[in-house]
Amino acid sequence: MLDHLIRRATVVDGTGAPAYRADIGIRAGRVQALAEPGTLAPHTARTSEDAEGLILAPGFVDPHTHYDAQLFWDPYATPSMNHGVTTVAGGNCGFTLAPLHPDRPQDADYTRRMMARVEGMALKALEDGVDWSWSTFGEYLDALDGRIAVNAGFMVGHCALRRYVMGPDAVGGRPTPDQLDAMLRLLHEAMDAGAWGLSTTQSSTHSDGDGHPVASRHARPAELLALSKAVGQHEGTQIEAIVAGCLDQFSDEEIDLLVEMSAAAGRPLNWNVLTIDAAVPERVPRQLAASERARRAGGRVVALTMPILTPMNMSLGTFCALNLIPGWGEVLNLPVPERIAKLRQDGVRAELLRRADSKEAGVFRRLADFGRYVIGDTYSEANAGLTGRVVRDIAAERGQDPFHCLVEICANDRLRTVLWPMPTDNDPASWALRRETWQHEDVLLGGSDAGAHLDRMCGAPYTTRFLGDCLRGRRLLPLEQAVKMLSDDPARLFGLRERGRIEEGYHADLVLFDPERIDAGPATLVHDLPGDSPRLDSKAIGVVSVRVNGVETIRDDVVTGAVPGTVLRSGRDTRTVSVK
């Protein structure tokens, strides 16, 4: 007897092969039968449904998330699961909630404040929604076992390893030989317990809750290579690394580092995120030079890139991407009254504009055209009627330059005004360059950052928005290839065992959707985190059902209450991926 039968579905199996119609039987969490449509009768299963006209695809795999904390209060990893994601990779960018030193309870507070600053997680939610009862990385994984609806695997963060061994000296210090040995032992213990490998950051934008460069930014190449070599001693492991050049173009030294780390481990290394813009045609070949060199050196470097333009909002009143522009943080970190006074000075605005449009701003230069911003929510009578209007138009009416106009609007709201930057890379040439770049063997779709920057961006719906675009929008790729890029390709990168495809014997991670409707709704601000903290959410459109390990978790964009997800552990649930 089957547990569930899906009849007459159009199957897009994740391999890239042409779609076909079939009946799909599920038993004990796996695909038990694939048969000609109409040959499996409803009485052969405890439950069944007719999927005539619907697409059945493998559950999608998001290779870059920060659901490490959110899963404790939201086992469904919303909104990712609503949009068909059944497996998430967490513990990225060098930041994890474990290990925590058992004799230093203050380390948990340091970690919370760091995550709030660097990943935009609400501090109140981190304090109220997580019990912080673990010490080892294995205990952290155990705390999630049996209570999540999504499958989740986690890298172990370099910052946590350093903090555990070096304490406060992790920021600014270099490990002694004994401390490096201790860090290596801790990494081995984490991978023995199921960590997928190591994540680290050298990015100049990553600062802790005190405003200091995070711990891993103080590591020298010898430390990073020693840790990478340790990764290669465990089955089914990976490396994820961020360097400053990820935001624009790598330096020669950064390419050397990424290549050497992957080669030392003999494991794939992925980085986030490749920004594709036809106005900067030299960026893609420069970034992919790391992949070409890695192949020659016995490694593999994989670039993650998003197939959509991610909705995001900004504000001059709260931490956002504008704070990351060189020179802007000094002004935007001032108390609000002082910030407003500074921003109203002609010389200050001119200097901020100069820095935002300079080479050092890297990819953030795309935020410097303030005339293209759209005004979102406003909070004062002086700004009544401005919501939805373009700053350039308002500035022309007022005889002001766009940035001056934007500052005055925000000042009227005590800097609470919501700002929506309009992308500059939404042109046909940029989309053509994306389609070309996606074909590269070392380019992978992903980079949603789901679970992070919660009130500023909403990357989680990239799966449904991309499929809708492929089916009814730009039609850059056929559906079969698009599904493969969202499911089997990331599953193969991480070496997931029997996931990423619809095949007999594979885990029944499945998404059933209507091809005429599949899409993502607009990003809207909701207050549903612990402590009533805000986040951006997006409704899934056309997703009929999501199943994880054979059990339905979503039906028509509503969670079912089931928690069939698995904490995916390296070795047991992943196999080693060759870099050859």
Summary of the structure (lengths in Angstrom):
residues: 580
radius of gyration: 23.6
end to end distance: 43.1
largest distance: 76.6
contacts: 2143
relative contact order: 0.17
helix: 37%
strand: 21%
